Each structure stands twice: as structure tokens, then as C-alpha cells.
Amino acid sequence: MNLVYFKDMDSLYLELLPQNPDHAWEAQPGVTINLAEDGRVVGIVVEEASKRANMDLLKIGNFPGQVETIAGSVKPH
């Protein structure tokens, strides 16, 4: 599983399976669910992510332990 934030596009992508999607479903404007041929969710795209969530709170890391925030600082969790 991978989580990527493309700051220049303000787009957040959650990859659940490492494969190309067969088709996509727009759950709501700006939120797209990518699906495999058999219907499994491959990934989720969130456009204009900073308008939908506080990106300052985006934390990447293994819990519990050190947490890396989007700004790159490391904080204990």
C-alpha cells in the first residue's frame, strides 16, 4: 500500500494494489475509485486534497514509533 501526495497538483493517491486499474468510478466530484477487472479497489484518487482535508495533519510512517509529517519533520507518536 502506498500513499502519495502530489503537491503541485494538490492530488492525493492511495494505492491499495500495485496494478493498473481496469476502470474507474467517480464516487463524488474529485474523488475517483480505481477498480480492477474483478471489482477489487486498486486505488483512490482525491483531487484538490488540501480543500478536503488539513494536509498539515497528513502523517506518513509506521505506528507506533516515529511519524513523518508532510513537512518532513519527525515526531514521536
Beta strands, then each sheet from edge to edge (+ up, - down):
strand 1: 2-6
strand 2: 11-15
strand 3: 23-28
strand 4: 31-35
strand 5: 41-47
strand 6: 59-60
strand 7: 66-69
strand 8: 74-76
sheet 1: 1+ 2- 5+ 4- 3+
sheet 2: 6+ 7- 8+
end
